[in-house]
Amino acid sequence: MDQFLFFLVAFLAVASAVYFVFARNPLYAILSLIVTMFSIAGMYILLNAQFLAIIQIIVYAGAIMVLFLYILMMLNLNKQDESKKNNTLKFVGVFTAGLLLIGVLGVFRGVQQNQIVVDNADGSIGLTKNLGRLLFNEYVLPFELASILILAGIVGAVLIGKKDL
Amino acid sequence: MLRKNAIVILGCVELMLNSVNLLLAAFSAYKGNGDGQLLVFFIMVVAAAEVAVGLAIIAMLYRNTRSVDVSIFNKLRG
């Protein structure tokens, strides 16, 4: 049951990501990216990373993708996106990705069966209480710096987006 | 350069960041260590700020040139 759920969510994520890359219409591409975000949130739930799943839905699918849609709708691009017919670039891309695939397969080929160690982690690290305890005890400085970063982002975005400086 | 819509290119960057997030979360759940998931949290924060500023830049570019085609933004090229 667990494996079936994983394969279902993974297939959905990969299919919507592939459609996002190859879609002609940018609106359909962004909508399929939203489906990708939701399926990645589903994978986080399968990993028992509950905090990350909720944050993924709220921040990525609920804020960032909505911002993409706002800008896309505001620009009102009616014409479809045509990719250039650059065969050399496509060949180079496929070749590079093939090298990466060979690298990953080489790693998997070198592992014998008795080397795969199943770590006995209890999986309760994904709960909000445990993550919050870690965040506010050891990572409090990056947490505060992240708030300053968001403030800088807000000021920058408003300043850049103003109609008359 | 296969896509020339700047908004879709930003979306591709978000897709790559999501893949890294998934990998970090998977390894963190495997080892029972919370550091990976906290790093995912901070990556999401940075990605949100970056998307806000990037889309503001794209909106300003569109306001000046009426297009989001990245192949026409080559004035800095020598």
gemmi code that builds the backbone of each chain (N, CA, C; Angstrom):
import gemmi

chains = {
    "A": [
        ("MET", (0.836, -1.202, 0.000), (0.000, 0.000, 0.000), (0.877, 1.261, 0.000)),
        ("ASP", (1.919, 1.201, 0.844), (2.847, 2.327, 0.900), (3.560, 2.517, -0.427)),
        ("GLN", (4.001, 1.387, -0.978), (4.713, 1.462, -2.255), (3.796, 1.917, -3.371)),
        ("PHE", (2.558, 1.451, -3.350), (1.616, 1.869, -4.397), (1.371, 3.372, -4.331)),
        ("LEU", (1.216, 3.893, -3.098), (1.026, 5.329, -2.946), (2.230, 6.101, -3.437)),
        ("PHE", (3.438, 5.584, -3.085), (4.639, 6.279, -3.519), (4.734, 6.327, -5.030)),
        ("PHE", (4.460, 5.190, -5.682), (4.577, 5.177, -7.145), (3.536, 6.074, -7.792)),
        ("LEU", (2.359, 6.119, -7.208), (1.320, 6.990, -7.756), (1.739, 8.457, -7.670)),
        ("VAL", (2.195, 8.873, -6.472), (2.577, 10.271, -6.282), (3.802, 10.609, -7.123)),
        ("ALA", (4.750, 9.689, -7.200), (5.960, 9.948, -7.970), (5.655, 10.061, -9.455)),
        ("PHE", (4.795, 9.191, -9.965), (4.416, 9.273, -11.379), (3.721, 10.591, -11.670)),
        ("LEU", (2.849, 11.006, -10.757), (2.156, 12.288, -10.957), (3.134, 13.452, -10.970)),
        ("ALA", (4.113, 13.414, -10.055), (5.097, 14.492, -9.979), (5.935, 14.556, -11.248)),
        ("VAL", (6.422, 13.396, -11.700), (7.290, 13.386, -12.877), (6.512, 13.770, -14.119)),
        ("ALA", (5.281, 13.265, -14.246), (4.486, 13.566, -15.442), (4.161, 15.052, -15.530)),
        ("SER", (3.754, 15.646, -14.411), (3.407, 17.076, -14.454), (4.655, 17.934, -14.638)),
        ("ALA", (5.805, 17.497, -14.112), (7.037, 18.264, -14.323), (7.461, 18.197, -15.786)),
        ("VAL", (7.336, 17.020, -16.407), (7.682, 16.892, -17.828), (6.748, 17.739, -18.675)),
        ("TYR", (5.454, 17.752, -18.325), (4.524, 18.582, -19.092), (4.832, 20.060, -18.903)),
        ("PHE", (5.275, 20.427, -17.684), (5.645, 21.822, -17.456), (6.792, 22.236, -18.358)),
        ("VAL", (7.770, 21.351, -18.554), (8.930, 21.725, -19.354), (8.568, 21.817, -20.834)),
        ("PHE", (7.656, 20.969, -21.289), (7.395, 20.898, -22.722), (6.128, 21.612, -23.167)),
        ("ALA", (5.423, 22.272, -22.259), (4.152, 22.880, -22.649), (4.374, 24.119, -23.502)),
        ("ARG", (3.498, 24.334, -24.474), (3.591, 25.501, -25.334), (3.044, 26.731, -24.644)),
        ("ASN", (1.871, 26.571, -24.069), (1.201, 27.679, -23.427), (1.774, 27.862, -22.016)),
        ("PRO", (2.281, 29.061, -21.669), (2.879, 29.219, -20.332), (1.879, 29.077, -19.202)),
        ("LEU", (0.599, 29.345, -19.470), (-0.399, 29.190, -18.410), (-0.582, 27.721, -18.045)),
        ("TYR", (-0.638, 26.852, -19.053), (-0.741, 25.416, -18.773), (0.511, 24.916, -18.056)),
        ("ALA", (1.654, 25.504, -18.400), (2.894, 25.085, -17.748), (2.862, 25.414, -16.260)),
        ("ILE", (2.430, 26.618, -15.913), (2.401, 26.990, -14.500), (1.365, 26.148, -13.751)),
        ("LEU", (0.236, 25.846, -14.389), (-0.768, 25.022, -13.715), (-0.229, 23.614, -13.455)),
        ("SER", (0.529, 23.063, -14.394), (1.093, 21.740, -14.142), (2.191, 21.813, -13.094)),
        ("LEU", (2.852, 22.958, -12.970), (3.842, 23.107, -11.895), (3.154, 23.106, -10.534)),
        ("ILE", (1.942, 23.652, -10.471), (1.182, 23.595, -9.218), (0.887, 22.148, -8.843)),
        ("VAL", (0.531, 21.327, -9.851), (0.286, 19.902, -9.581), (1.562, 19.234, -9.081)),
        ("THR", (2.709, 19.640, -9.645), (3.992, 19.096, -9.177), (4.230, 19.440, -7.714)),
        ("MET", (3.944, 20.695, -7.334), (4.147, 21.105, -5.948), (3.286, 20.282, -4.999)),
        ("PHE", (2.034, 20.054, -5.404), (1.162, 19.271, -4.534), (1.635, 17.834, -4.415)),
        ("SER", (2.142, 17.268, -5.508), (2.589, 15.875, -5.427), (3.875, 15.756, -4.617)),
        ("ILE", (4.731, 16.786, -4.654), (5.925, 16.757, -3.800), (5.517, 16.883, -2.332)),
        ("ALA", (4.468, 17.654, -2.064), (3.945, 17.710, -0.689), (3.427, 16.337, -0.266)),
        ("GLY", (2.802, 15.609, -1.204), (2.380, 14.243, -0.913), (3.552, 13.344, -0.573)),
        ("MET", (4.677, 13.548, -1.266), (5.864, 12.743, -0.954), (6.417, 13.094, 0.416)),
        ("TYR", (6.319, 14.362, 0.792), (6.773, 14.721, 2.137), (5.927, 14.027, 3.196)),
        ("ILE", (4.616, 13.900, 2.918), (3.755, 13.206, 3.880), (4.137, 11.732, 3.961)),
        ("LEU", (4.531, 11.143, 2.797), (4.962, 9.745, 2.821), (6.232, 9.560, 3.632)),
        ("LEU", (7.064, 10.621, 3.725), (8.279, 10.547, 4.518), (8.029, 10.903, 5.979)),
        ("ASN", (6.791, 11.147, 6.353), (6.414, 11.600, 7.683), (7.017, 12.955, 8.023)),
        ("ALA", (7.272, 13.779, 6.990), (7.746, 15.149, 7.224), (6.536, 16.060, 7.142)),
        ("GLN", (5.739, 16.085, 8.219), (4.443, 16.744, 8.156), (4.579, 18.254, 8.072)),
        ("PHE", (5.538, 18.791, 8.855), (5.741, 20.239, 8.839), (6.117, 20.699, 7.440)),
        ("LEU", (7.035, 19.965, 6.800), (7.467, 20.352, 5.458), (6.343, 20.238, 4.445)),
        ("ALA", (5.474, 19.253, 4.608), (4.380, 19.102, 3.655), (3.434, 20.295, 3.730)),
        ("ILE", (3.082, 20.695, 4.937), (2.165, 21.828, 5.094), (2.818, 23.119, 4.620)),
        ("ILE", (4.117, 23.292, 4.959), (4.820, 24.489, 4.514), (4.940, 24.514, 2.993)),
        ("GLN", (5.147, 23.348, 2.385), (5.219, 23.273, 0.925), (3.913, 23.711, 0.301)),
        ("ILE", (2.784, 23.239, 0.848), (1.489, 23.609, 0.271), (1.227, 25.086, 0.491)),
        ("ILE", (1.522, 25.587, 1.694), (1.203, 26.989, 1.979), (2.129, 27.920, 1.207)),
        ("VAL", (3.446, 27.680, 1.265), (4.407, 28.626, 0.689), (4.531, 28.423, -0.814)),
        ("TYR", (4.818, 27.186, -1.262), (5.083, 26.980, -2.673), (3.820, 27.019, -3.497)),
        ("ALA", (2.886, 26.120, -3.204), (1.694, 26.047, -4.035), (0.733, 27.178, -3.745)),
        ("GLY", (0.785, 27.745, -2.548), (-0.188, 28.761, -2.175), (0.279, 30.179, -2.336)),
        ("ALA", (1.588, 30.416, -2.316), (2.080, 31.786, -2.431), (2.906, 31.993, -3.690)),
        ("ILE", (3.911, 31.146, -3.888), (4.818, 31.364, -5.012), (4.111, 31.119, -6.341)),
        ("MET", (3.367, 30.030, -6.441), (2.679, 29.728, -7.702), (1.570, 30.732, -7.974)),
        ("VAL", (0.915, 31.195, -6.926), (-0.118, 32.208, -7.109), (0.514, 33.508, -7.594)),
        ("LEU", (1.710, 33.817, -7.091), (2.434, 35.000, -7.577), (2.784, 34.856, -9.046)),
        ("PHE", (3.212, 33.640, -9.450), (3.473, 33.389, -10.867), (2.224, 33.649, -11.701)),
        ("LEU", (1.096, 33.145, -11.198), (-0.146, 33.314, -11.960), (-0.562, 34.773, -12.024)),
        ("TYR", (-0.351, 35.522, -10.919), (-0.666, 36.954, -10.958), (0.110, 37.647, -12.067)),
        ("ILE", (1.435, 37.411, -12.081), (2.275, 38.097, -13.055), (1.921, 37.648, -14.469)),
        ("LEU", (1.649, 36.348, -14.632), (1.312, 35.832, -15.959), (0.012, 36.429, -16.464)),
        ("MET", (-0.981, 36.521, -15.581), (-2.265, 37.091, -15.982), (-2.141, 38.585, -16.239)),
        ("MET", (-1.255, 39.251, -15.458), (-1.126, 40.689, -15.613), (-0.475, 41.024, -16.945)),
        ("LEU", (0.471, 40.171, -17.376), (1.159, 40.476, -18.611), (0.299, 40.173, -19.815)),
        ("ASN", (-0.699, 39.297, -19.664), (-1.699, 39.057, -20.704), (-1.066, 38.615, -22.023)),
        ("LEU", (-0.205, 37.595, -21.899), (0.479, 37.110, -23.084), (-0.438, 36.156, -23.817)),
        ("ASN", (-0.904, 36.552, -24.985), (-1.833, 35.697, -25.704), (-1.150, 34.742, -26.642)),
        ("LYS", (0.039, 35.100, -27.079), (0.669, 34.220, -28.053), (1.347, 33.060, -27.340)),
        ("GLN", (1.417, 31.950, -28.024), (2.020, 30.762, -27.451), (3.527, 30.914, -27.462)),
        ("ASP", (4.169, 30.121, -26.607), (5.616, 30.175, -26.522), (6.210, 29.188, -27.522)),
        ("GLU", (6.981, 29.698, -28.466), (7.577, 28.821, -29.453), (9.045, 28.623, -29.133)),
        ("SER", (9.459, 27.406, -28.982), (10.874, 27.183, -28.718), (11.636, 27.210, -30.037)),
        ("LYS", (12.879, 27.640, -29.939), (13.696, 27.749, -31.144), (14.140, 26.356, -31.564)),
        ("LYS", (14.304, 26.184, -32.864), (14.695, 24.876, -33.373), (16.204, 24.804, -33.368)),
        ("ASN", (16.767, 24.613, -32.175), (18.216, 24.568, -32.059), (18.611, 23.143, -31.759)),
        ("ASN", (18.968, 22.388, -32.793), (19.223, 20.965, -32.604), (20.524, 20.710, -31.856)),
        ("THR", (21.518, 21.605, -32.055), (22.788, 21.413, -31.370), (22.607, 21.481, -29.861)),
        ("LEU", (21.804, 22.463, -29.447), (21.590, 22.633, -28.014), (20.842, 21.439, -27.427)),
        ("LYS", (19.870, 20.928, -28.175), (19.126, 19.767, -27.689), (20.047, 18.567, -27.564)),
        ("PHE", (20.947, 18.401, -28.537), (21.847, 17.254, -28.492), (22.781, 17.363, -27.302)),
        ("VAL", (23.307, 18.580, -27.062), (24.220, 18.776, -25.939), (23.501, 18.517, -24.620)),
        ("GLY", (22.236, 18.962, -24.530), (21.478, 18.734, -23.310), (21.247, 17.261, -23.043)),
        ("VAL", (20.875, 16.518, -24.099), (20.630, 15.082, -23.933), (21.924, 14.380, -23.554)),
        ("PHE", (23.037, 14.801, -24.149), (24.326, 14.174, -23.861), (24.726, 14.393, -22.412)),
        ("THR", (24.551, 15.629, -21.914), (24.911, 15.928, -20.525), (24.040, 15.163, -19.543)),
        ("ALA", (22.747, 15.120, -19.842), (21.848, 14.364, -18.966), (22.169, 12.883, -19.001)),
        ("GLY", (22.605, 12.379, -20.160), (23.000, 10.981, -20.265), (24.228, 10.679, -19.437)),
        ("LEU", (25.163, 11.627, -19.392), (26.348, 11.444, -18.545), (25.954, 11.374, -17.076)),
        ("LEU", (24.998, 12.255, -16.702), (24.533, 12.239, -15.317), (23.858, 10.914, -14.991)),
        ("LEU", (23.088, 10.399, -15.955), (22.408, 9.114, -15.740), (23.420, 7.995, -15.569)),
        ("ILE", (24.494, 8.027, -16.372), (25.530, 6.983, -16.259), (26.196, 7.061, -14.893)),
        ("GLY", (26.420, 8.300, -14.421), (27.018, 8.460, -13.106), (26.156, 7.874, -12.005)),
        ("VAL", (24.852, 8.173, -12.069), (23.944, 7.672, -11.031), (23.838, 6.154, -11.089)),
        ("LEU", (23.758, 5.604, -12.301), (23.663, 4.146, -12.430), (24.945, 3.472, -11.961)),
        ("GLY", (26.097, 4.128, -12.175), (27.348, 3.568, -11.714), (27.398, 3.463, -10.201)),
        ("VAL", (26.812, 4.472, -9.531), (26.757, 4.412, -8.070), (25.909, 3.242, -7.624)),
        ("PHE", (24.793, 3.024, -8.287), (23.916, 1.922, -7.875), (24.507, 0.574, -8.206)),
        ("ARG", (25.328, 0.515, -9.259), (25.895, -0.790, -9.619), (26.964, -1.216, -8.635)),
        ("GLY", (27.624, -0.236, -7.990), (28.733, -0.592, -7.119), (28.314, -1.029, -5.729)),
        ("VAL", (27.042, -1.029, -5.458), (26.553, -1.358, -4.116), (26.144, -2.817, -4.089)),
        ("GLN", (26.765, -3.584, -3.187), (26.341, -4.971, -3.017), (25.151, -5.035, -2.095)),
        ("GLN", (24.552, -6.199, -2.049), (23.301, -6.319, -1.307), (23.523, -6.156, 0.193)),
        ("ASN", (24.702, -6.606, 0.704), (24.903, -6.537, 2.153), (25.398, -5.168, 2.606)),
        ("GLN", (25.557, -4.249, 1.633), (26.022, -2.931, 2.025), (24.879, -1.974, 2.286)),
        ("ILE", (23.679, -2.370, 1.905), (22.539, -1.482, 2.098), (22.115, -1.584, 3.547)),
        ("VAL", (22.337, -0.515, 4.289), (22.024, -0.517, 5.722), (20.697, 0.189, 5.925)),
        ("VAL", (19.785, -0.476, 6.536), (18.513, 0.157, 6.844), (18.657, 0.826, 8.198)),
        ("ASP", (18.613, 2.142, 8.169), (18.790, 2.899, 9.402), (17.528, 2.832, 10.242)),
        ("ASN", (17.678, 2.532, 11.518), (16.507, 2.398, 12.380), (16.115, 3.748, 12.947)),
        ("ALA", (15.770, 4.667, 12.037), (15.299, 5.966, 12.518), (13.817, 5.876, 12.823)),
        ("ASP", (13.386, 6.501, 13.862), (12.000, 6.319, 14.272), (11.038, 7.229, 13.532)),
        ("GLY", (11.566, 8.116, 12.691), (10.673, 8.878, 11.824), (9.845, 9.928, 12.518)),
        ("SER", (10.141, 10.197, 13.782), (9.366, 11.225, 14.465), (10.048, 12.574, 14.380)),
        ("ILE", (11.066, 12.676, 13.511), (11.788, 13.944, 13.410), (11.012, 14.928, 12.549)),
        ("GLY", (10.016, 14.445, 11.833), (9.275, 15.329, 10.948), (8.138, 16.056, 11.627)),
        ("LEU", (7.865, 15.679, 12.873), (6.776, 16.333, 13.573), (7.154, 17.770, 13.907)),
        ("THR", (6.115, 18.620, 13.945), (6.358, 20.054, 14.133), (7.024, 20.329, 15.464)),
        ("LYS", (6.656, 19.543, 16.504), (7.222, 19.809, 17.825), (8.727, 19.577, 17.832)),
        ("ASN", (9.149, 18.449, 17.245), (10.576, 18.143, 17.258), (11.366, 19.111, 16.392)),
        ("LEU", (10.809, 19.450, 15.216), (11.502, 20.394, 14.346), (11.561, 21.771, 14.982)),
        ("GLY", (10.498, 22.176, 15.649), (10.487, 23.477, 16.296), (11.479, 23.557, 17.426)),
        ("ARG", (11.611, 22.447, 18.158), (12.594, 22.423, 19.242), (13.988, 22.596, 18.663)),
        ("LEU", (14.273, 21.922, 17.521), (15.589, 22.034, 16.896), (15.800, 23.433, 16.334)),
        ("LEU", (14.742, 24.000, 15.754), (14.865, 25.300, 15.103), (15.175, 26.387, 16.103)),
        ("PHE", (14.491, 26.353, 17.245), (14.657, 27.452, 18.183), (15.779, 27.234, 19.182)),
        ("ASN", (16.376, 26.056, 19.191), (17.504, 25.847, 20.096), (18.838, 25.988, 19.394)),
        ("GLU", (18.974, 25.352, 18.236), (20.277, 25.375, 17.571), (20.333, 26.317, 16.386)),
        ("TYR", (19.205, 26.530, 15.716), (19.203, 27.294, 14.481), (18.491, 28.619, 14.656)),
        ("VAL", (18.630, 29.237, 15.814), (17.882, 30.464, 16.035), (18.504, 31.615, 15.264)),
        ("LEU", (19.848, 31.588, 15.090), (20.478, 32.662, 14.312), (20.085, 32.631, 12.846)),
        ("PRO", (20.125, 31.496, 12.139), (19.607, 31.502, 10.764), (18.140, 31.859, 10.679)),
        ("PHE", (17.377, 31.539, 11.682), (15.959, 31.886, 11.699), (15.767, 33.393, 11.717)),
        ("GLU", (16.521, 34.091, 12.574), (16.392, 35.547, 12.624), (16.930, 36.196, 11.358)),
        ("LEU", (18.037, 35.629, 10.838), (18.578, 36.182, 9.587), (17.611, 35.960, 8.436)),
        ("ALA", (16.850, 34.879, 8.467), (15.860, 34.646, 7.410), (14.780, 35.710, 7.456)),
        ("SER", (14.426, 36.159, 8.654), (13.415, 37.216, 8.729), (13.949, 38.519, 8.145)),
        ("ILE", (15.249, 38.796, 8.369), (15.837, 40.001, 7.774), (15.904, 39.859, 6.258)),
        ("LEU", (16.163, 38.630, 5.793), (16.197, 38.386, 4.346), (14.842, 38.630, 3.719)),
        ("ILE", (13.783, 38.197, 4.393), (12.439, 38.414, 3.853), (12.125, 39.908, 3.823)),
        ("LEU", (12.576, 40.629, 4.861), (12.362, 42.072, 4.862), (13.069, 42.731, 3.690)),
        ("ALA", (14.316, 42.306, 3.434), (15.048, 42.852, 2.281), (14.334, 42.517, 0.980)),
        ("GLY", (13.777, 41.308, 0.878), (13.046, 40.909, -0.320), (11.808, 41.767, -0.532)),
        ("ILE", (11.101, 42.048, 0.559), (9.893, 42.876, 0.448), (10.248, 44.272, -0.044)),
        ("VAL", (11.274, 44.873, 0.607), (11.662, 46.231, 0.225), (12.119, 46.245, -1.225)),
        ("GLY", (12.922, 45.262, -1.613), (13.414, 45.212, -2.983), (12.306, 45.033, -4.001)),
        ("ALA", (11.374, 44.135, -3.715), (10.307, 43.880, -4.678), (9.413, 45.106, -4.843)),
        ("VAL", (9.094, 45.765, -3.739), (8.242, 46.959, -3.839), (8.972, 48.071, -4.588)),
        ("LEU", (10.263, 48.225, -4.298), (11.023, 49.303, -4.937), (11.162, 49.069, -6.427)),
        ("ILE", (11.401, 47.796, -6.811), (11.560, 47.504, -8.232), (10.223, 47.614, -8.944)),
        ("GLY", (9.145, 47.227, -8.261), (7.875, 47.175, -8.951), (7.104, 48.466, -8.977)),
        ("LYS", (7.634, 49.505, -8.380), (6.898, 50.758, -8.361), (6.825, 51.380, -9.747)),
        ("LYS", (5.735, 52.036, -10.033), (5.557, 52.589, -11.372), (6.381, 53.852, -11.541)),
        ("ASP", (6.440, 54.669, -10.526), (7.268, 55.877, -10.631), (8.193, 55.909, -9.434)),
        ("LEU", (9.493, 55.879, -9.722), (10.460, 55.844, -8.640), (10.579, 57.215, -7.993)),
    ],
    "B": [
        ("MET", (19.236, 27.381, -25.339), (18.071, 28.069, -24.805), (16.833, 27.529, -25.493)),
        ("LEU", (16.060, 26.720, -24.766), (14.889, 26.126, -25.381), (13.616, 26.885, -25.062)),
        ("ARG", (13.553, 27.507, -23.865), (12.384, 28.300, -23.536), (12.791, 29.760, -23.537)),
        ("LYS", (11.905, 30.605, -24.073), (12.273, 32.008, -24.067), (11.318, 32.866, -23.265)),
        ("ASN", (10.424, 32.242, -22.531), (9.550, 32.992, -21.649), (10.225, 33.087, -20.283)),
        ("ALA", (10.450, 34.319, -19.809), (11.224, 34.504, -18.574), (10.507, 33.924, -17.365)),
        ("ILE", (9.168, 33.951, -17.387), (8.423, 33.436, -16.240), (8.585, 31.921, -16.146)),
        ("VAL", (8.574, 31.244, -17.294), (8.737, 29.783, -17.287), (10.156, 29.417, -16.865)),
        ("ILE", (11.140, 30.260, -17.226), (12.525, 29.982, -16.805), (12.632, 30.072, -15.285)),
        ("LEU", (11.957, 31.076, -14.691), (11.936, 31.152, -13.221), (11.257, 29.927, -12.623)),
        ("GLY", (10.202, 29.442, -13.272), (9.520, 28.242, -12.806), (10.415, 27.024, -12.864)),
        ("CYS", (11.316, 26.970, -13.876), (12.270, 25.859, -13.945), (13.243, 25.913, -12.789)),
        ("VAL", (13.647, 27.136, -12.380), (14.533, 27.259, -11.217), (13.817, 26.760, -9.971)),
        ("GLU", (12.522, 27.075, -9.849), (11.765, 26.599, -8.694), (11.666, 25.086, -8.695)),
        ("LEU", (11.537, 24.485, -9.872), (11.464, 23.022, -9.966), (12.761, 22.392, -9.495)),
        ("MET", (13.895, 22.996, -9.867), (15.193, 22.460, -9.430), (15.335, 22.581, -7.922)),
        ("LEU", (14.888, 23.710, -7.373), (14.972, 23.875, -5.918), (14.101, 22.856, -5.201)),
        ("ASN", (12.938, 22.540, -5.806), (12.082, 21.539, -5.195), (12.703, 20.167, -5.205)),
        ("SER", (13.445, 19.862, -6.269), (14.090, 18.546, -6.318), (15.129, 18.422, -5.208)),
        ("VAL", (15.888, 19.499, -4.979), (16.886, 19.486, -3.905), (16.197, 19.356, -2.549)),
        ("ASN", (15.057, 20.034, -2.407), (14.309, 19.931, -1.150), (13.884, 18.501, -0.871)),
        ("LEU", (13.403, 17.834, -1.929), (12.931, 16.458, -1.755), (14.071, 15.540, -1.353)),
        ("LEU", (15.238, 15.743, -1.971), (16.393, 14.914, -1.640), (16.818, 15.124, -0.190)),
        ("LEU", (16.864, 16.396, 0.232), (17.264, 16.689, 1.609), (16.275, 16.105, 2.608)),
        ("ALA", (14.991, 16.236, 2.309), (13.986, 15.702, 3.227), (14.070, 14.179, 3.306)),
        ("ALA", (14.356, 13.534, 2.165), (14.446, 12.072, 2.156), (15.618, 11.608, 3.001)),
        ("PHE", (16.772, 12.253, 2.842), (17.917, 11.833, 3.627), (17.751, 12.163, 5.094)),
        ("SER", (17.072, 13.257, 5.385), (16.843, 13.588, 6.781), (15.919, 12.583, 7.443)),
        ("ALA", (14.901, 12.122, 6.712), (14.010, 11.112, 7.271), (14.716, 9.772, 7.398)),
        ("TYR", (15.692, 9.520, 6.507), (16.417, 8.254, 6.564), (17.317, 8.200, 7.782)),
        ("LYS", (18.026, 9.299, 8.073), (18.974, 9.293, 9.169), (18.337, 9.662, 10.502)),
        ("GLY", (17.100, 10.100, 10.497), (16.473, 10.511, 11.742), (17.023, 11.817, 12.269)),
        ("ASN", (17.662, 12.601, 11.411), (18.270, 13.868, 11.814), (17.420, 15.003, 11.287)),
        ("GLY", (17.186, 16.000, 12.111), (16.295, 17.080, 11.693), (16.956, 18.177, 10.912)),
        ("ASP", (18.287, 18.099, 10.745), (18.995, 19.208, 10.104), (18.586, 19.372, 8.647)),
        ("GLY", (18.388, 18.267, 7.962), (18.012, 18.339, 6.555), (16.678, 19.030, 6.348)),
        ("GLN", (15.712, 18.709, 7.208), (14.395, 19.314, 7.037), (14.425, 20.787, 7.398)),
        ("LEU", (15.284, 21.183, 8.336), (15.387, 22.609, 8.632), (16.054, 23.350, 7.491)),
        ("LEU", (17.025, 22.693, 6.838), (17.632, 23.317, 5.665), (16.620, 23.484, 4.555)),
        ("VAL", (15.715, 22.515, 4.408), (14.628, 22.649, 3.429), (13.767, 23.855, 3.750)),
        ("PHE", (13.492, 24.062, 5.032), (12.707, 25.221, 5.454), (13.382, 26.511, 5.034)),
        ("PHE", (14.713, 26.599, 5.253), (15.408, 27.829, 4.891), (15.507, 27.999, 3.383)),
        ("ILE", (15.635, 26.883, 2.656), (15.650, 26.976, 1.196), (14.320, 27.495, 0.679)),
        ("MET", (13.227, 27.076, 1.326), (11.917, 27.587, 0.901), (11.816, 29.074, 1.154)),
        ("VAL", (12.377, 29.545, 2.273), (12.342, 30.976, 2.582), (13.089, 31.761, 1.507)),
        ("VAL", (14.292, 31.295, 1.173), (15.106, 31.984, 0.172), (14.445, 31.925, -1.193)),
        ("ALA", (13.830, 30.805, -1.531), (13.160, 30.684, -2.827), (11.992, 31.643, -2.926)),
        ("ALA", (11.251, 31.818, -1.845), (10.118, 32.743, -1.867), (10.592, 34.171, -2.100)),
        ("ALA", (11.647, 34.577, -1.378), (12.166, 35.936, -1.554), (12.707, 36.131, -2.967)),
        ("GLU", (13.376, 35.099, -3.484), (13.953, 35.211, -4.823), (12.874, 35.299, -5.894)),
        ("VAL", (11.812, 34.560, -5.739), (10.730, 34.607, -6.726), (10.060, 35.972, -6.688)),
        ("ALA", (9.890, 36.547, -5.488), (9.252, 37.864, -5.395), (10.070, 38.905, -6.134)),
        ("VAL", (11.385, 38.921, -5.856), (12.229, 39.922, -6.505), (12.340, 39.649, -8.003)),
        ("GLY", (12.461, 38.390, -8.393), (12.584, 38.054, -9.810), (11.357, 38.442, -10.613)),
        ("LEU", (10.181, 38.186, -10.051), (8.961, 38.547, -10.770), (8.778, 40.051, -10.818)),
        ("ALA", (9.264, 40.779, -9.774), (9.211, 42.238, -9.838), (10.090, 42.739, -10.966)),
        ("ILE", (11.257, 42.116, -11.129), (12.147, 42.507, -12.228), (11.492, 42.231, -13.574)),
        ("ILE", (10.833, 41.056, -13.696), (10.184, 40.711, -14.960), (9.051, 41.686, -15.260)),
        ("ALA", (8.312, 42.069, -14.224), (7.217, 43.025, -14.430), (7.752, 44.376, -14.895)),
        ("MET", (8.877, 44.796, -14.308), (9.466, 46.063, -14.731), (9.991, 45.975, -16.158)),
        ("LEU", (10.582, 44.824, -16.525), (11.057, 44.627, -17.893), (9.896, 44.685, -18.880)),
        ("TYR", (8.787, 44.047, -18.500), (7.624, 44.065, -19.396), (7.072, 45.474, -19.550)),
        ("ARG", (7.134, 46.234, -18.444), (6.603, 47.590, -18.505), (7.420, 48.455, -19.457)),
        ("ASN", (8.707, 48.142, -19.589), (9.548, 48.969, -20.445), (9.621, 48.463, -21.873)),
        ("THR", (9.519, 47.158, -22.087), (9.735, 46.628, -23.430), (8.540, 45.865, -23.989)),
        ("ARG", (7.455, 45.685, -23.208), (6.234, 45.005, -23.642), (6.487, 43.574, -24.082)),
        ("SER", (7.499, 42.934, -23.511), (7.767, 41.543, -23.883), (8.523, 40.875, -22.754)),
        ("VAL", (8.334, 39.529, -22.603), (9.136, 38.787, -21.630), (10.030, 37.788, -22.343)),
        ("ASP", (10.346, 38.087, -23.584), (11.214, 37.204, -24.362), (12.659, 37.441, -23.939)),
        ("VAL", (13.340, 36.423, -23.434), (14.686, 36.653, -22.910), (15.704, 36.850, -24.025)),
        ("SER", (15.350, 36.521, -25.261), (16.347, 36.668, -26.316), (16.511, 38.115, -26.752)),
        ("ILE", (15.621, 39.020, -26.339), (15.798, 40.413, -26.718), (16.469, 41.214, -25.619)),
        ("PHE", (16.717, 40.589, -24.445), (17.402, 41.312, -23.381), (18.891, 41.039, -23.476)),
        ("ASN", (19.515, 41.544, -24.517), (20.934, 41.270, -24.696), (21.744, 42.537, -24.814)),
        ("LYS", (21.278, 43.614, -24.164), (21.989, 44.875, -24.288), (23.308, 44.866, -23.546)),
        ("LEU", (23.472, 43.955, -22.564), (24.730, 43.920, -21.832), (25.799, 43.134, -22.568)),
        ("ARG", (25.401, 42.468, -23.647), (26.375, 41.656, -24.356), (27.309, 42.558, -25.124)),
        ("GLY", (28.587, 42.225, -25.163), (29.609, 43.058, -25.793), (29.529, 43.103, -27.304)),
    ],
}
model = gemmi.Model(1)
for chain_id, residues in chains.items():
    chain = gemmi.Chain(chain_id)
    for i, (resn, *xyz) in enumerate(residues, 1):
        res = gemmi.Residue()
        res.name, res.seqid = resn, gemmi.SeqId(i, " ")
        for name, pos in zip(("N", "CA", "C"), xyz):
            atom = gemmi.Atom()
            atom.name, atom.element = name, gemmi.Element(name[0])
            atom.pos, atom.b_iso = gemmi.Position(*pos), 0.0
            res.add_atom(atom)
        chain.add_residue(res)
    model.add_chain(chain)
structure = gemmi.Structure()
structure.add_model(model)
structure.setup_entities()
